Amino acid sequence: MKKYIEELYTKGDSLTGESLYYLDSNFSQPYNGWAIEMFKGEINWEFEIKNGKQNGIEKVYKNGHLIQVDEYKDNLQYGVSKEYDKNGNLTSVSVVWNNDHIKTIYLKNNQIDEVILYREFNIQKTLPEYINKLCQLSEEELINYKFDSNNPHLDYP
């Protein structure tokens, strides 16, 4: 199911990531499906909502071009994030945990330009299993990572 963001009832603050999305004005029926935001007749933003929260895939567009795809869990970036230039070329791939970038691979002309580890973690003890698994992927595996709406790691009870 897809709905325009204006068709949903929102509780909370979208600027802080604490928004909950509902089908009714009594906030009793959490929405499950895709939300779409339009700007000047084009899709600007679309994202999956499960149990009223942003859980799943998010896509951001600029002037009709896909510029970013992210994984979300419980209204937070959680997993892989990819950014693209206006020609659709991949410019970066990141592993993100609760909106915090852990590792980013920057690309230039479809080649790895730089890899940055933002924090040193005791990966086995600090990070959730899914994020740990993503951090263990090679640069090539992260670049080729395929987003999946049915990823069980993005479901939040």
C-alpha positions as a Markdown table, in Angstrom:
| # | Residue | x | y | z |
|---|---|---|---|---|
| 1 | Met | 0.0 | 0.0 | 0.0 |
| 2 | Lys | 1.2 | 3.5 | -0.8 |
| 3 | Lys | -0.2 | 6.8 | 0.6 |
| 4 | Tyr | 0.8 | 10.4 | 0.3 |
| 5 | Ile | 2.3 | 11.7 | 3.5 |
| 6 | Glu | -0.6 | 14.2 | 3.7 |
| 7 | Glu | -3.1 | 11.4 | 3.9 |
| 8 | Leu | -1.6 | 10.1 | 7.1 |
| 9 | Tyr | -2.0 | 11.3 | 10.6 |
| 10 | Thr | 1.2 | 12.1 | 12.4 |
| 11 | Lys | 2.0 | 12.0 | 16.1 |
| 12 | Gly | 5.3 | 13.3 | 17.3 |
| 13 | Asp | 8.0 | 15.4 | 15.7 |
| 14 | Ser | 9.3 | 14.5 | 12.2 |
| 15 | Leu | 12.4 | 16.7 | 12.8 |
| 16 | Thr | 13.6 | 14.6 | 15.7 |
| 17 | Gly | 12.7 | 11.3 | 14.1 |
| 18 | Glu | 10.0 | 10.6 | 16.7 |
| 19 | Ser | 7.1 | 10.6 | 14.2 |
| 20 | Leu | 4.4 | 7.9 | 14.4 |
| 21 | Tyr | 2.1 | 7.5 | 11.4 |
| 22 | Tyr | -1.5 | 6.5 | 11.6 |
| 23 | Leu | -4.5 | 5.9 | 9.3 |
| 24 | Asp | -7.0 | 7.7 | 11.6 |
| 25 | Ser | -7.2 | 10.9 | 13.6 |
| 26 | Asn | -7.6 | 9.0 | 16.8 |
| 27 | Phe | -4.1 | 7.6 | 16.4 |
| 28 | Ser | -5.4 | 4.0 | 17.0 |
| 29 | Gln | -4.5 | 2.4 | 13.6 |
| 30 | Pro | -0.7 | 2.5 | 13.0 |
| 31 | Tyr | 0.0 | 2.7 | 9.2 |
| 32 | Asn | 1.9 | -0.1 | 7.4 |
| 33 | Gly | 3.0 | 0.6 | 3.9 |
| 34 | Trp | 4.9 | 3.2 | 1.9 |
| 35 | Ala | 4.6 | 7.0 | 2.4 |
| 36 | Ile | 5.3 | 9.3 | -0.4 |
| 37 | Glu | 6.1 | 13.1 | -0.3 |
| 38 | Met | 5.7 | 15.1 | -3.5 |
| 39 | Phe | 7.4 | 18.4 | -4.4 |
| 40 | Lys | 6.6 | 20.3 | -7.6 |
| 41 | Gly | 4.9 | 17.3 | -9.0 |
| 42 | Glu | 7.8 | 14.8 | -8.5 |
| 43 | Ile | 8.5 | 12.3 | -5.8 |
| 44 | Asn | 10.8 | 13.9 | -3.2 |
| 45 | Trp | 10.8 | 11.2 | -0.6 |
| 46 | Glu | 9.4 | 7.8 | -0.1 |
| 47 | Phe | 9.8 | 5.4 | 2.8 |
| 48 | Glu | 8.4 | 2.3 | 4.4 |
| 49 | Ile | 6.4 | 2.4 | 7.5 |
| 50 | Lys | 5.7 | -0.7 | 9.7 |
| 51 | Asn | 3.7 | -0.4 | 12.9 |
| 52 | Gly | 3.5 | 3.3 | 12.5 |
| 53 | Lys | 7.3 | 3.9 | 12.4 |
| 54 | Gln | 9.8 | 4.3 | 9.7 |
| 55 | Asn | 11.1 | 0.7 | 9.4 |
| 56 | Gly | 12.6 | -0.5 | 6.1 |
| 57 | Ile | 13.8 | 1.3 | 3.0 |
| 58 | Glu | 13.9 | 5.1 | 2.5 |
| 59 | Lys | 14.5 | 6.7 | -0.9 |
| 60 | Val | 15.3 | 10.4 | -1.4 |
| 61 | Tyr | 15.0 | 12.2 | -4.7 |
| 62 | Lys | 16.2 | 15.6 | -6.0 |
| 63 | Asn | 14.8 | 17.0 | -9.3 |
| 64 | Gly | 13.4 | 13.5 | -10.1 |
| 65 | His | 16.7 | 11.7 | -9.6 |
| 66 | Leu | 17.4 | 9.2 | -6.8 |
| 67 | Ile | 20.1 | 10.6 | -4.6 |
| 68 | Gln | 20.0 | 8.4 | -1.5 |
| 69 | Val | 18.7 | 5.0 | -0.4 |
| 70 | Asp | 18.8 | 4.1 | 3.3 |
| 71 | Glu | 17.8 | 1.4 | 5.7 |
| 72 | Tyr | 15.7 | 2.4 | 8.8 |
| 73 | Lys | 14.7 | 0.7 | 12.0 |
| 74 | Asp | 12.5 | 2.4 | 14.7 |
| 75 | Asn | 12.7 | 5.8 | 12.9 |
| 76 | Leu | 16.6 | 5.7 | 12.8 |
| 77 | Gln | 19.0 | 5.0 | 10.0 |
| 78 | Tyr | 20.1 | 1.5 | 10.7 |
| 79 | Gly | 22.1 | -0.5 | 8.2 |
| 80 | Val | 23.3 | 0.5 | 4.7 |
| 81 | Ser | 23.1 | 4.0 | 3.2 |
| 82 | Lys | 24.0 | 4.7 | -0.4 |
| 83 | Glu | 24.3 | 8.1 | -2.1 |
| 84 | Tyr | 24.2 | 8.9 | -5.8 |
| 85 | Asp | 25.1 | 11.8 | -8.0 |
| 86 | Lys | 22.5 | 13.4 | -10.4 |
| 87 | Asn | 23.6 | 10.9 | -13.2 |
| 88 | Gly | 22.9 | 7.9 | -11.0 |
| 89 | Asn | 26.5 | 7.1 | -10.2 |
| 90 | Leu | 27.2 | 5.7 | -6.7 |
| 91 | Thr | 29.2 | 8.2 | -4.7 |
| 92 | Ser | 29.3 | 6.6 | -1.3 |
| 93 | Val | 28.2 | 3.6 | 0.8 |
| 94 | Ser | 28.0 | 3.7 | 4.5 |
| 95 | Val | 27.2 | 1.5 | 7.4 |
| 96 | Val | 25.0 | 3.4 | 9.8 |
| 97 | Trp | 23.9 | 2.5 | 13.4 |
| 98 | Asn | 21.1 | 4.6 | 14.9 |
| 99 | Asn | 21.9 | 7.6 | 12.7 |
| 100 | Asp | 25.7 | 7.3 | 13.4 |
| 101 | His | 28.0 | 6.6 | 10.5 |
| 102 | Ile | 30.4 | 3.9 | 11.4 |
| 103 | Lys | 32.1 | 3.3 | 8.0 |
| 104 | Thr | 31.9 | 5.1 | 4.7 |
| 105 | Ile | 33.3 | 4.1 | 1.3 |
| 106 | Tyr | 33.7 | 7.1 | -1.1 |
| 107 | Leu | 33.7 | 6.5 | -4.8 |
| 108 | Lys | 35.0 | 8.6 | -7.7 |
| 109 | Asn | 34.5 | 7.5 | -11.3 |
| 110 | Asn | 33.1 | 4.2 | -10.0 |
| 111 | Gln | 36.4 | 3.4 | -8.2 |
| 112 | Ile | 37.0 | 3.4 | -4.4 |
| 113 | Asp | 38.6 | 6.8 | -3.6 |
| 114 | Glu | 38.6 | 6.6 | 0.2 |
| 115 | Val | 37.4 | 4.5 | 3.1 |
| 116 | Ile | 36.8 | 6.1 | 6.5 |
| 117 | Leu | 36.1 | 4.3 | 9.8 |
| 118 | Tyr | 34.6 | 7.0 | 12.0 |
| 119 | Arg | 34.9 | 5.1 | 15.2 |
| 120 | Glu | 36.8 | 2.2 | 16.6 |
| 121 | Phe | 34.4 | -0.3 | 18.1 |
| 122 | Asn | 34.9 | -3.5 | 19.8 |
| 123 | Ile | 32.7 | -4.9 | 17.1 |
| 124 | Gln | 31.9 | -8.2 | 18.7 |
| 125 | Lys | 30.8 | -6.6 | 22.0 |
| 126 | Thr | 29.4 | -3.2 | 21.0 |
| 127 | Leu | 27.4 | -3.4 | 17.8 |
| 128 | Pro | 24.2 | -5.3 | 17.1 |
| 129 | Glu | 24.6 | -8.5 | 15.1 |
| 130 | Tyr | 23.3 | -7.1 | 11.9 |
| 131 | Ile | 25.5 | -4.0 | 12.0 |
| 132 | Asn | 28.5 | -6.1 | 12.9 |
| 133 | Lys | 27.8 | -8.4 | 9.9 |
| 134 | Leu | 27.7 | -5.3 | 7.6 |
| 135 | Cys | 31.0 | -4.0 | 9.0 |
| 136 | Gln | 32.6 | -7.4 | 8.2 |
| 137 | Leu | 31.6 | -7.1 | 4.5 |
| 138 | Ser | 34.4 | -6.2 | 2.1 |
| 139 | Glu | 34.2 | -2.9 | 0.3 |
| 140 | Glu | 33.1 | -4.6 | -2.9 |
| 141 | Glu | 30.3 | -6.5 | -1.1 |
| 142 | Leu | 29.1 | -3.2 | 0.5 |
| 143 | Ile | 29.2 | -1.5 | -2.9 |
| 144 | Asn | 27.1 | -4.3 | -4.4 |
| 145 | Tyr | 24.7 | -4.5 | -1.4 |
| 146 | Lys | 21.1 | -5.0 | -2.5 |
| 147 | Phe | 18.3 | -3.4 | -0.5 |
| 148 | Asp | 15.5 | -5.7 | 0.6 |
| 149 | Ser | 12.1 | -4.5 | 2.0 |
| 150 | Asn | 11.8 | -7.9 | 3.6 |
| 151 | Asn | 15.0 | -7.7 | 5.6 |
| 152 | Pro | 14.0 | -9.0 | 9.0 |
| 153 | His | 16.7 | -6.9 | 10.7 |
| 154 | Leu | 14.7 | -3.7 | 9.9 |
| 155 | Asp | 11.5 | -4.9 | 11.6 |
| 156 | Tyr | 10.8 | -3.3 | 14.9 |
| 157 | Pro | 8.2 | -4.8 | 17.3 |
